[in-house]
Amino acid sequence: MRMREFGRTGRSVSEIGFGAWAIGAAWGEVNDEEALAALHTALNSGVNFIDTADVYGDGHSEQLIARVVKERGGERPFIATKAGRRLPEQSVAGFSADNLNTWIDRSLKNLQVDALDLVQLHCPPTDLYYHPEVFERLDRLVEKGKIRNYGVSVERVEEALKAIEYPGVVSVQIIFNAFRQRPAEHFFRQAQEKKVAIIARVPLASGLLSGKFKIDSKFEANDHRLFNRNGEAFDVGETFSGVPYEKGLEAVERVRPLVGGDTTMAKFALRWILMFDAVTVAIPGARNPAQARSNAETASLPPLSGAVMEKIKEIYEEDIRQYVHQRW
């Protein structure tokens, strides 16, 4: 497993991390024993970065992570969590000092730690990025020792660019994959110049880029790939990266022939992300040991050729760009 510097924190993290949304909720039924085994497998494979949130299973994801860390002992992984989606309605006023303290205290309890490695504002309203007092509140929490670092998880490139104007922001989590390429145009360069870590989420476009889905694939009622396909519950960009399902399937078939050797399409899609030096860590999810092991194996794949990278860009420009590029 190769390591990359996590921005200005002085920490190094595995370039493949563990996204813990799927073991919390909203991806169908969760089997705790499988989830725990997946976490152990990822950590055994060299993964040392775990991303979660206080709302994933209403804290269940954080609690599972704490259980695994306690069972293992030894050096702790770098654990990033998020705060802000517990609000009944998103508003800047909701990110008050009292609310931030309450959310962070809850995560401290769930994760069974005295200080959180990284707290990320969880896709807050765009207007929040124009309120420096919110970031000052996070500075106070660092001074109090409740959190070691803070960053943001954003929906839009414009939000990311605004967020890194604040000197305390050490990381930005953003959707980036072969079907969401806009962040690489301008934001990546700005983040590198300011030594801001980039966490690439939704790296497989909610599984589209695994190449396993068909037009008649079925999803459980509690899977966001069914209930949020049109943005009914949260930003539609989080589901299939905002790409219409049928159009995404068509583009996948153009990508499939590019996958060489005995690798899988999922590994290929993750390797594409790692071709960008600005990316610190990609965080695919895993609900069982096989998925966790496969994700980690991506780090050992050779670089993709220039010709393959150009072809992926061409597919994006011709088939995907019109649906997502200017929206996020």
N, C-alpha and C positions, 0 to 999 in steps of 0.2 A: 504494500500500500504506500503510495507516494503522499507526502505531506506538503501543505502549502501554508504560508504565513497568514494568520488571520488578522489582516489589517495592521493596526497600530497597537494591538493588545499584547504583543510579545508571545502569543501562543501560536502553535502550529497545529493544524487539524488535517485529518485525512481528506483527500480530495473527493472521496465518496463518503457521504454521511448517511444518517438514518432519519428519514422523515416519519414522524410518529403520529400523523393525522389518522392514518388508516387503522392503527391499533386502538384508537380512541373511539371513533364513530364516523358515520356518514359514508362508509364504503361497504355497506352490507354488514352482516353479522360478524361480531368480533369474538374470536376464541382466545381466551386469555392465555392458555397454556401454549398455543401456537405463537401468540404474540411475544410471550416471554422467551420462547425458544428462538424466535427471530432476532430479538435483541441480543441474546447471548451469542448467536452465530455471527451477527454483524461485528460485535466487539472482538470475538475470537479471530475474525478475518482482518483485523487491523483498523476497523472503523473506530474513531474516537470523537465523533461529533454527532450529537443527537438534537434534532429540532422538534419541539412540541409546542403546545399552547394550553392555557388554562381552560379553554372551552372544548378541547378535544375529549369528548365523552364526559364533559363537565368535570374535568380533572382526572379522569380515569387514566388517560395516557401518561400524565405526569406520575401518577401513583405506580403504574407498571414499571416505569423507568427507575423510580426510586427503589423498587423491590429488587430489580436486577442488579443495580449498582451495589446495594447492600449485600446481596448474595455473593457477589464477586469479590468485594473488597479490593485492596490495592489501589492503583492510580485511577482516579475518576475520569470519565470522559468529559469533554466540554459539552455542557447541556445548555441549549438555548430555548427559552420559552417566550410566550407572547402574552400581551395584556391589552384589553380594550374591547373585545367582542362580547363581554358580559353585559354591556349596556343594552337595555331594552330597545333603545333607538340611538343610532350613531349621531353624536354631536360633539363639537369642540368642548362645550361646557362639561360634558361627561368625563373628560380627562382631567378632573380636578385632583388636587393633592390628596384629598381624602380617598377618592376612588383608586388612584394609583397605589396608595399605601395598602388599601384593602386587598386589591388584586394581587399585589406582590407578596403580602403576608400569606395569602392563600396558597400561592405557588411555592413559597418557602416551606410551608407545611406539607404540601403534596410531595415535593421533591426531597423532603427531609434534609434540608441544608440550612446553613446559617446565612449564606449569601448566594445570589443567583449569578451564574457566569455571564449570562447575557439575557437582557429583557428587550423584546422588540415590540414597539407599538404595532398592534395587529390591524393593518389595513384601515387606518382611521380616515375620517373625511378629509378631502383634499385641503379644505380651508385650515385644518389644524397646522399644516406646515408653514402657515403665515402667522403663527402664534408662538413666539419665542418663549413665552412663560411656561408652556408645556415642557419644553426641553430643559428649562431651568429647574423645573420640579424633578426631572430625572437626574439632573446634576446633584440636587440635594440628596436624592436617594443613594447616589454613589458615595457622597460624603458621609452619609450615615452608615455605610457599609452593608446596606441591604442588597445592593446590586454592584457587580464589579464593572460591567459595561452595559451600554444600551445602544440599540439600533432601531431600524424600522422595517416593517414588512409592507410593501407598497403594491398597489394595483397598476399604477401608471408610471411611465418613464419620467414624466414631468414632476411627479411627486418625489421620485428618487433624486432628481437633480436638485430640487429645493431642499430636501432633507440633508444632503451632504454639505450644505452651506453652514450647518450647525457643527461647531468643532467637537462636540461630545458624541456625535453619531459615528460609531466605529464600524457599522455594517448596514448593508441594505439587502433585504431579501426580496427577490423579484422573479416573476415567471420568465424563464428563459429555456427554450428548447428549439428544435429545428422548425417548429411551427409558430414560434414567437421570437423572432430575431431582432426586433427593433432595439432592445437594450444595447446591442453590440455596436450600433451606429455611432453613438456619441457618449452615452452614459458611461460605458466601460472605461473609456479614456479618462473621463473626469474623475471617476472613482479611483483609478490607479494613481493619478496625480496626487490625490489627497490621502492615499493609503487607506482606503475604505474597503473592507472585506465585502465580497459579493456572494450571497447564498442563492443558488439557482434552484427555485422550487418548481413543482409540476414538471419535472424534467422529461417525463414520458407522455405529457399531454393527457393526463388521467388514464393512461394505458393505451391510448390510440397508437403511440409509437412503439408499443410492444408487438404490434402486428397480429395480435390474437383475436381482435374483434371482427365481427361481420355485421352486415346490415340487420340481421335478425337476432343479434346477441341480446340476451336478457339480463337486466340488472334488478337487484332487489329493491323493494319499495323504500328502504332506508339508505339507499346508495345515491349520492348526489349526482351520479351520472345518469340517473333517471329523474330525480325530483328537482334538479336545478339546471336542466338542459337549456332552459330559456331564461335563466337568472331569476327563478321564482323565489329562492331562499337567500342568495347572496350573489356577488358579482359573477356574471356568467363566464368571465374570463378564467375563473378557477376550474371550470368544468370543460374538459377537452380543449383547454387553452382558449376558449371562446370560438373555436372553429366549428362550424356546423358539422354535425356528426357524419352525414353522408359525404360531404366534401372532404372531410378528413380521411375517411376510408379510401376515397379515390386517390388522394395524395400519397397515402401509405403504400399503395400498390406501385407507385412510381419510385418510392424509396426502397422497397424490398429488394430489387435486383442489385442494389449497391452493397448489400450486406455480404461480405465475402467470408470464405473459410467456413469454419464450424461454429462461428459465433451466433448469437441470437440478435434479433432486431432490437430488443431492449438494450442490450449491451452496446450495440452500434450507436443507438441514439444517445446513450450516456457518454460514450467516447467522443461523440461530436461536441458535446458541451465542454468536455475537458480540453478540447483543442484551443480554447480561449483562455489565455493566461490571466485575464482579469478575474475570471471565476475562481473563487476560493474553494468552494465546496458545493457539490450537487447533492440534493437530498431526496433520492427516490424512496418511496415507501416500501414496506415489506410486511406481510401479515403471516409469513411462515418462514422457516429456516431456508428453504430452497430459494425463495426470492431474495432473501438477505445475502445468501452466499453468491448468487448470480450477480447481484448489484456490485458487491465488493470486487468480484473478479474483473470488472470493467477496468480497474486501475492497471491491470497487467497487459491490456491490449495495446498493440502498436499504434502509433499515430495514423490518422486517416490521411490519404493522399490529397494533394492539392486538387486533383481532378474530381475526386469524390466530394470535397468541400464545395467546389464550384457547382456540381450537379445538385447538391442539396439547396444551395442558394437559388438555383434556377427553378427548382420545384416550388420553393417558397414564393418566389416572385410571381410565378405563373398561376399557382393554385391556391395559395393561402393568404398572401399579403392583403388582398382586397377586403378580407373579412376581419383582420385583426390589427393591421399595422398602425393606422392612425387612431384607433380606438383606445389602445393601451400604450 
